[in-house]
Amino acid sequence: MEILFLLFMGKPLWMWLVFLTLVIGLLAFDLGVLHRDDHEIGVAESLRMSAMYIALGLSFAGFIWWQMSVEAAAQYLTAFVVEKTLAMDNIFVIALIFGFFAIPRQYQHRVLFWGILGVIVLRGLMIGLGVTIVDQYHWVLYVFAGFLVFTGIKMLFVSSDGEHDLNDNRLLKLMKRRLHVTEDLRGRAFFVRERNPATGKVTRYVTPLFLALILIEIADLVFAVDSVPAVFTITTDPYLVYTSNIFAILGLRALYFALAAVLHHLAYLKYALSVLLIFIGSKIFLADLIGWEKFQPSWSLGITFAILGAGVAFSLWKTRGEAGLTTLATTTENRNGVNATKGSLSTPLSLEPQK
């Protein structure tokens, strides 16, 4: 039993095992019980799933308070809220990818589920690398902070309007050149074996479902470039950084099927996210100016909630009375504003308010 108390990245091994066991149990329950059969996930089911993940994520703060401290619990909660909010852009990109490949709703959960496994591994590698760098070169935190301030200011003043065409995506072009790709979906399969019409031999093909999975994983890595440095400016404890990241991503993807239908009503949240990035990035400089060892976690949590609450309230007020946005996640029956022809979107996706 002594091995359970060995330190791994600053925490006893048993604490890591508790977290990983909880996550694995959640994923097994999700796939083996809730979604044993492929089916179309509605808004109500999406909200129930998300509520479960959010409740567990928030409850985990109690475990951290019990094992570590009140300050650590506040840092975890702040990181959890920040990560979940910054990951909101993922919803747009996921909807774009599903629309481009015309992925039916009953198969979308399968892609998101297996995507979570990739996130758990890739985020762990990124955070482990980040912790090593920060331990060796503390000044890197100031680089992270400056990057966040710059990104927040850029988001405030640079428009992201415009249509997104995945046909020009370099990674997608590379995969199509290097891999045998079926023209259409083959049900829920990522891989199939079919006869190659050019050679007459049975060949392993990947389906558009697999291409969608890879693009979603890459998109998560791109968004992690913002979110992981943001969490490092809140806390450099790898346990708090990793657990808050994973719980936030789990809950957000569960909420995807509900959020995709109402994102239009959060159109002005982009500006709150910009202000939040500027605040998070400037905390380390403000603490130095005030003479604090670090910015108070309770203040950080309160200000974060205030910024996000103001953004949500303003968005709902500005879009009051407007019809809700048709669900961005698509079906091949073309009932959600996306052409059934693969690679064609009828609605551009962005966080910009509708004019």
Summary of the structure (lengths in Angstrom):
residues: 355
radius of gyration: 21.3
end to end distance: 62.3
largest distance: 73.2
contacts: 1119
relative contact order: 0.17
helix: 67%
strand: 4%
